[in-house]
Amino acid sequence: MNQNSGCNPYAGGEVPPCSAYLGNIDPIIKDGKVIYRNENRVYFFISTILDNRAVIYPREPETTTPITEEPFTSSNLQISLTTFIVGLYINQIQLGKIKYDKTSAIHSNKTADEFIHQTLQNPPQIKTNIVTTLSLIISHSNAIIPLYTRSLNITALNYYILFVLNRLENNPGLFFGNNSFVDQDPINIDFAALNLQFPL
């Protein structure tokens, strides 16, 4: 990393006039080079999807959608890499692919670990028609469509555990849900260091 520019090796770079006019932040010109940065970052989410359409309007696959159809509703809460990994682990337990061991640590934080074990051993009764998912997304925070999305259906119990873990982490950057906060995990630091450079 460039010691003179702190954490930003691109500090002092200038966006060419035409790019700036179009709203682009790439490329930049610095030290006689045109630099295209990798602005993609990895984000993790727990999501809910409520879709009453199939229940309210059962129909054949080729019929048109009624104009009075109920709207599609979903929510997305950004979570940390740690919480995402815990979600994957719990999913594997619930699918029977990993044997649950109440003596094994699942989370490095003692309070969070105790909560996970207590909830798995004495699960609350959760009745819902909401589909819950766990997602990994590679995207630029300003992108219209993500580069890559991988979503996994999870149980409502798993969602509940991950939601509480998100609150226990008390990370202000993740408090407002889908807020384009880039977490400082190693994968995002590596992404931020990727670029293409061409002589000016």
Order of alpha helices (4+ residues) and beta strands (2+ residues): alpha-beta-beta-beta-alpha-beta-alpha-alpha-beta-beta-alpha-alpha-beta
